Amino acid sequence: MDARLNSASPHPVPKPSKWKHVKRQLKRNIGLYIIISPAVLYFLIWHYWPMYGVQIAFKDFMPGLGIWNSPWVGFEHFERLFDAYYFWTILKNTIGISLYGLLIGIPAPILLALLFNEIRSRKLRSFAQSVSYAPHFISVVVAVGILFFFISPTNGVFNSVLTSLGREPVDYLAEPSNFWHLYVWSGIWQGVGWSSLIYSAAISGISPDLYEAAYMDGASKFRRIWHITIPGIVPTIMILSILSAGSIMSVGFEKILLMQNPMNLETSEVISTYMYKSGLLNTQYSFSAAVGLFNNVINFIILIIVNAVARKAGETSLW
């Protein structure tokens, strides 16, 4: 009986080791890994390797001593930031400008993409799209220069019209309440066309059969947009909205710095500009690193929360 069982049972086939499996996968997809390697190197060199320098946020960094030999001070720089009288002002400005930009910047490219989708002439649609995303390739300095061309209190287009009508010229950037509007809407002008390309690509992936079936059922154009186009691009809207919400504390300092002046400082000073001034101009490297670390941690927390809410609400999320 035992001999019969031993003769009938086959010898166990040894499983290939995990390392051999990895080597086989590398050899099979070597072309893809070569293609993606520049992007991986970019992130490793410029995003991950510098992270070791984050420790200066907890040190009194002295260039002569270097990062490793500078003395530790713990959370001293964070306490200085939180106790500063201007902390809540720059935090309010940062969040306010970001939320204002999100409220306008999320629906604007969607509406523009829907308008482009309704243009039946292919040449006209291509021309309109090219005109809309052309400002994206303009540098921030040139974009702010164009803005000044229109709102300059001396020779701006708007003030020239006001002067010709017998009105007094207005210095728009001298009024703090105007700064958020000028910053956000000029950014919408510059980026709405480029952002709409992603939604246009998502709309083009919707099956034409759905539109034909709705048309045969007598659905109006608005009904077709509401019940077919918008549901078809909801996953794209959710993903881009999550990514935008994850950078709510990251207001770029270049444009704000160009538009900033002593008269609008109470509404234009944000975390990034304050970090630039304290870190580079005033050489307070450790304090600037603490401000930047606080900014990035808040962004990360917001990204995690928004992604979790989106996953539970609509089952569409980054992970």
Secondary structure, DSSP 4 states (H G I P E B T S, - for coil): -HHHHHHHSPPPPPPPPHHHHHHHHHHHTHHHHHHHHHHHHHHIIIIIGGGGGGGGGGB---TTTHHHHSPB-TTHHHHHHHHSTTHHHHHHHHHHHHHHHHHHHTHHHHHHHHHHHT---HHHHHHHHHHHHGGGGS-HHHHHHHHHHHH-TTT-HHHHHHHHTTPPP--GGGSHHHHHHHHHHHHHHHHHHHHHHHHHHHHHTS-HHHHHHHHHTT--HHHHIIIIIHHHHHHHHHHHHHHHHTTTT---HHHHHHH--TTSHHHH--HHHHHHIIIIIS--HHHHHHHHHHHHHHHHHHHHHHHHHHHHHHS----
